[in-house]
Every structure is written in structure tokens, then in C-alpha cells.
Amino acid sequence: MKKLMILCVGLLAFASCKKDWTCKCTESVGGNSSSVTIEDMTRADAKTECDKGDFSAIGTTVIDCKLVE
């Protein structure tokens, strides 16, 4: 039980650390993609920032951005 608690605390600390992340955006038509670096953010904040690049028109995804692990 003690080892499990230590592991959980360690994972939580790792998940909340700030670092640089890569956001990759891909066009659904043509498949073109581009990447941008999101600097000094937690994973959750970087995902939120990356998702801002999503764009859709008339219910169809035109640009889909994903955080690269």
C-alpha cells in the first residue's frame, strides 16, 4: 500500500510539472500538417492551448490539433 501511495504521488508530481510540448495540427483535406512548440506549461494547460488551433466549418473538421506525447 505504501509503495502505491508513493507511486501515485510521483505520477501526480510528474503530471503537473511544466515543460515544453509539441502541438501538431493536421488538415482533414489534403493531410497537410504543421507543429508548434508550446513552452513551459503543464500538460493540461498545453492541451487547452493546442486545442485552440482546432477549426471546423459546417460540422466538418478542417484542422485538428493534438498534443504530441
Order of alpha helices (4+ residues) and beta strands (2+ residues): alpha-beta-beta-alpha-beta-beta
